[in-house]
């Protein structure tokens, strides 16, 4: 079962912590918003969710 990060844009502070911690570099910034550029490369590790200071990310099944 693969889970992908889901962003709540209303909570995101555009800090880029999630992009910096992604081990597969599948997250990127699209303007001021994190974007899952390569969802097939996501390994569902949850690091992006753990480092998000505003709890704007969660893992969910696509």
C-alpha positions as CSV (number, residue, x, y, z in Angstrom):
1,X,0.0,0.0,0.0
2,X,1.5,3.3,-1.1
3,X,0.6,6.6,0.6
4,X,1.4,10.0,-0.8
5,X,1.8,13.3,1.0
6,X,-1.3,15.5,0.9
7,X,-0.9,19.2,1.5
8,X,-3.4,21.4,3.3
9,X,-2.5,24.7,1.6
10,X,-4.3,26.7,4.3
11,X,-1.8,25.5,6.9
12,X,1.4,25.6,4.8
13,X,4.0,28.2,5.8
14,X,6.2,27.7,2.7
15,X,9.2,26.9,4.9
16,X,10.6,24.2,2.5
17,X,11.5,21.8,5.3
18,X,9.5,19.0,3.6
19,X,11.4,19.5,0.3
20,X,14.8,19.6,2.0
21,X,14.2,16.3,3.9
22,X,12.7,14.2,1.1
23,X,15.2,11.3,0.4
24,X,14.0,10.7,-3.1
25,X,13.8,14.4,-4.1
26,X,10.3,14.0,-5.4
27,X,9.0,17.1,-3.6
28,X,9.7,20.5,-5.1
29,X,8.5,24.0,-4.5
30,X,5.9,25.4,-7.0
31,X,6.0,29.0,-6.2
32,X,5.5,29.1,-2.4
33,X,3.8,25.7,-2.3
34,X,5.4,22.2,-2.0
35,X,4.4,20.0,-4.9
36,X,4.8,16.3,-5.3
37,X,6.5,16.5,-8.7
38,X,7.3,12.7,-9.1
39,X,4.7,10.7,-7.1
40,X,6.0,7.4,-8.5
41,X,9.3,8.1,-6.8
42,X,7.7,8.6,-3.4
43,X,8.5,5.8,-0.9
44,X,5.9,6.8,1.7
45,X,8.6,7.3,4.4
46,X,6.6,10.1,6.0
47,X,9.6,12.3,6.7
48,X,7.9,15.3,5.0
49,X,5.0,14.9,7.4
50,X,7.2,14.6,10.5
51,X,9.3,17.8,9.8
52,X,6.3,20.0,8.8
53,X,6.1,22.6,11.5
54,X,2.6,23.6,10.7
55,X,1.2,20.1,10.3
56,X,0.2,20.9,6.7
57,X,1.1,17.5,5.3
58,X,-0.5,14.1,5.9
59,X,0.0,10.7,4.2
60,X,-3.0,9.4,2.3
61,X,-3.8,6.7,-0.2
62,X,-4.2,8.1,-3.7
